[in-house]
Structures are given as structure tokens and as C-alpha cells.
Amino acid sequence: MMALVPWHWKTSAVVRAVSLASIVSTSSRLCYSAYAFPSLLPNRRLPSPCHLPNGRRCHLHATSSSSTQQAQLDSTDVDHMNLALECAKKGFGNTYPNPAVGCVLVRQETNQVIGKGFHPRAGYPHAEVFALLEATGHLEDGVKAAAAVVAGYPPARAEKKKTDSLTQTLDLVEELTQQYASENGPEQLLSDDRTFQDIPVTAYVTLEPCCHYGKTPPCAASLVQAKVSRVVVGFRDPNPRVDGGGVQLLTDAGVQVDMMGDGDNDDSLKMNEACHNLVKDFVKRITPREDFSGDYSYVTGAMRRGLRAHASRLKAQNKMAEMVWKGPSLSDQDALTEEAIIQELLPFDPSWLERLDHLLWQNEVVLLRLGKAIKRKKGAKLLGELIAEELEAHVAQTVGHTALLYRPGLPPDLDLEALREKSTDATSS
Ligand SMILES: Nc1c(N[C@@H]2O[C@H](COP(=O)(O)O)[C@@H](O)[C@H]2O)[nH]c(=O)[nH]c1=O
């Protein structure tokens, strides 16, 4: 039995190393300390989420546990969460492999919004941090700052439309990002004189605050550090590294946590669904898969023939999902080693990857057109393989500058065995 490893953690070492290295170099990166919040890291986990009969797991609601109290959600909470969701949507499509998340901080006594933010891009601070940096006076506007990160990518294209104000905001975000990620950075930025010690503040976050050290320090610990009194969570983060741990960390620190969808308020249930909808592809990426090992050795030549025939039928019906390469072209078209391609064409644009990932979830087979990247066919083949590796997909065919990618959905839709039989029947008749 294979180990249960979330989808996007299994990408190849080479691609991941390059992707990460380039994130580090392009955005003056995070070298945070694992010691930033030693006392706040969770030592207990919530009970496992419920299991569905097909082996998949259900995370739509927080499991009942002592850590969340009886939800007390009213229409004001739903309105504020809606605002957080609107913020999250501003990052949607740019955050691959991370989810789009939004956060709003509200002064309880006055209902005044004192900070807003969203997650703009993997490697940059999470939604909660942009909102906290605004509420604590480091940023004038958390949403504007996060939007600057979106506008600033890819750097070469952004250069042409850069205004002084965008450059200034980006510089400030880079500086704060580095500081937040440095040893004791969160404590320095969210120091006692800036925290909400005497002001009850509620944080509305569309996804459960993280409790782990990924590319950034844990948001749940930063909310505690800022002395937020209550956190309303839109949707529980199914990432096995979080999965209730953020809620646990908060409640252990005495923060009241309410989950959208708990209790009997219909609007809160709808909001929970809306927060889930925004991260559906992320949920699939992160879901451990018992039925799929990530290696496609089971795809036989006959099955590939079946997939190709399936693709031809889709093309004939004008239903073939296609993606055209959007990144740079190889400067030396004769340099066709994998290293040269990695060096020049990676990292893949996260918004392009996110769209391709989405198409794969929807269609299971997608035709990639790579002629814009590389003129030589051998290079296009290599590039197709690297893209497939990044997305845990299988190259069913390469012809010229096109690569036909296949990845089973969750649950799988295409029946490879049936496709194989169909193509065998067609060949023999
Ligand atoms: N984007 C996002 C969260 N994303 C969570 O954090 C993981 C990525 O962590 P990192 O590698 O540090 O960026 C991601 O897989 C998901 O579980 N969490 C949050 O509290 N707020 C956010 O805005």
C-alpha cells in the first residue's frame, strides 16, 4: 500500500527544487526561523475527519470537537465572511499550488473593518498576514499590497507597466515578507504595543488558518500573537499538515473559534460551501489518494492507444481541452538538454499551471501546444514531460510540438480499460 502523500508534495525533486529556488530568487525569499513560535505549535490534533465510503475524506465541516464551541454565527458574521471571500477571489488563479484565501479583521464593538488581505502567490505571506500588517499599521492597505504582488508577476512583463506607486508598494511588501519570515519576525512585527490587547477583534478567514511552517510561518500563531479574540473559519483546511491543527492551536491559546456551516444557520452553511468552492482544485491536489500511486506504469501501450483515439474523437467534436504555452521561449533553440530547459523555462507560471491543473481535473486529457517555447520537437517532448511531472500527469502522446496529457480525476471519469478495448476492437475490425 502506498504511503498517503498529498498530490502536490509528490512532484519530482528536480522540478520542485527549481521551482522553489526560483521563488526564492524572484521574490527575495523567506528564510523564516522554525523557532519563531515554539510555544504555540500544536501538540495535539483534532480527531480525523470523517471518511466517505469510497475512501475519500469529507472536510466540509469541522468535526464536532471540544475545540470549537457551539457556533454563534449571525448575519454580521456572514457579511464579514463574504467580504473575506471577495478578498480571496482577488488572488484566485495566481496561488498555485496554494489555495486562494481571504481574511478580514473586524473590531467587535464597532463592527469596523481594520484590516483586509488575501494570499497573492505561493511564497508570499498568507491572507491573515496581509490583514494583520494593515491592522497593525505596517501597511496602509493589505488588499492593495497583495494586489501589487499579483500585478508584479511575471517581473519581465510587469516591468513595462510599473508605476512608482506599484514599485514602492512591492518594495515594502518584499521587506515585510522577509522580516515576517525571519527569526522572531512575527513577534517583532506584531509586537505588544501594536496588538489588539485591549480591543476585541474577530478575524474572518475563508480557510482554516495554517499551523505549520511551510514557505511561511504559521498564521494561527500570528493571530494569537496579535491577540485576536475570535476567529471565524470559512472552511476547514484539508491539508494533512493543518487539518484542524489551526483551530486547535487557536483554541488552546484561548481564542474563540467558530466554523461556518456549524449550527443551523442556512446562510452560514451557504458561506461554508462558497468558501469550499473557491478551493476545490486545491482540495483535490492536497487529498491523499489511496487509489493512485502517481506512477503511471499501469498505463499500457494499448491504453495509450485508447487515450489517443479518445482524444481524436474529442477533437472531431471540437471538445478537446487545449492549453498553449504562455512562458518564455528558449533563447538558444539548439540547447536541448533538460538542464537548459529547466534553467530557461522554469519556474512555470503559477497561473498557467493553475489553469492547466483545472483543465486536467475537468477533462482528464488535455492537449498542450508547446511550439512557442521550443522549435525543436525533441525539446518540446522534454518540456511536455517536465510539465506532466509538475502536475503528476502522464504523457499519453507527443506529436511534433504537442503533448497529450492524461491524469485521472478524483474520482476518475475515464475508464482506461474500456478505452483500450474500444481501440482494440476498432483496430481488429
Ligand atoms: N494560502 C493560505 C493558507 N494555505 C495553507 O498553507 C499551505 C501553504 O503554506 P506555505 O507553504 O507556507 O505557503 C497550503 O497548502 C494550505 O494548507 N493558509 C492560510 O492560513 N492562509 C492562507 O492565505
The ligand as an SDF file (V2000), in Angstrom:
LIG
                    3D

 23 24  0  0  0  0  0  0  0  0999 V2000
   -2.8790   30.2880    1.4800 N   0  0  0  0  0  0  0  0  0  0  0  0
   -3.1620   30.2350    2.7960 C   0  0  0  0  0  0  0  0  0  0  0  0
   -3.0800   29.0180    3.5080 C   0  0  0  0  0  0  0  0  0  0  0  0
   -2.7250   27.8780    2.8760 N   0  0  0  0  0  0  0  0  0  0  0  0
   -2.2860   26.6810    3.5600 C   0  0  0  0  0  0  0  0  0  0  0  0
   -0.8860   26.7300    3.7390 O   0  0  0  0  0  0  0  0  0  0  0  0
   -0.2260   25.8390    2.8270 C   0  0  0  0  0  0  0  0  0  0  0  0
    0.9260   26.5340    2.1630 C   0  0  0  0  0  0  0  0  0  0  0  0
    1.7920   27.0280    3.1280 O   0  0  0  0  0  0  0  0  0  0  0  0
    3.0850   27.8610    2.6990 P   0  0  0  0  0  0  0  0  0  0  0  0
    3.9800   26.8930    2.0160 O   0  0  0  0  0  0  0  0  0  0  0  0
    3.6390   28.3700    3.9950 O   0  0  0  0  0  0  0  0  0  0  0  0
    2.6090   28.9700    1.8000 O   0  0  0  0  0  0  0  0  0  0  0  0
   -1.2880   25.4000    1.8350 C   0  0  0  0  0  0  0  0  0  0  0  0
   -1.0310   24.0980    1.3520 O   0  0  0  0  0  0  0  0  0  0  0  0
   -2.5540   25.4640    2.6730 C   0  0  0  0  0  0  0  0  0  0  0  0
   -2.6810   24.3340    3.5030 O   0  0  0  0  0  0  0  0  0  0  0  0
   -3.3700   29.0160    4.8290 N   0  0  0  0  0  0  0  0  0  0  0  0
   -3.7200   30.1550    5.4850 C   0  0  0  0  0  0  0  0  0  0  0  0
   -3.9310   30.1270    6.7100 O   0  0  0  0  0  0  0  0  0  0  0  0
   -3.8110   31.3220    4.8130 N   0  0  0  0  0  0  0  0  0  0  0  0
   -3.5650   31.4150    3.5050 C   0  0  0  0  0  0  0  0  0  0  0  0
   -3.6600   32.5100    2.9480 O   0  0  0  0  0  0  0  0  0  0  0  0
  1  2  1  0
  2  3  2  0
  2 22  1  0
  3  4  1  0
  3 18  1  0
  4  5  1  0
  5  6  1  0
  5 16  1  0
  6  7  1  0
  7  8  1  0
  7 14  1  0
  8  9  1  0
  9 10  1  0
 10 11  2  0
 10 12  1  0
 10 13  1  0
 14 15  1  0
 14 16  1  0
 16 17  1  0
 18 19  1  0
 19 20  2  0
 19 21  1  0
 21 22  1  0
 22 23  2  0
M  END
$$$$
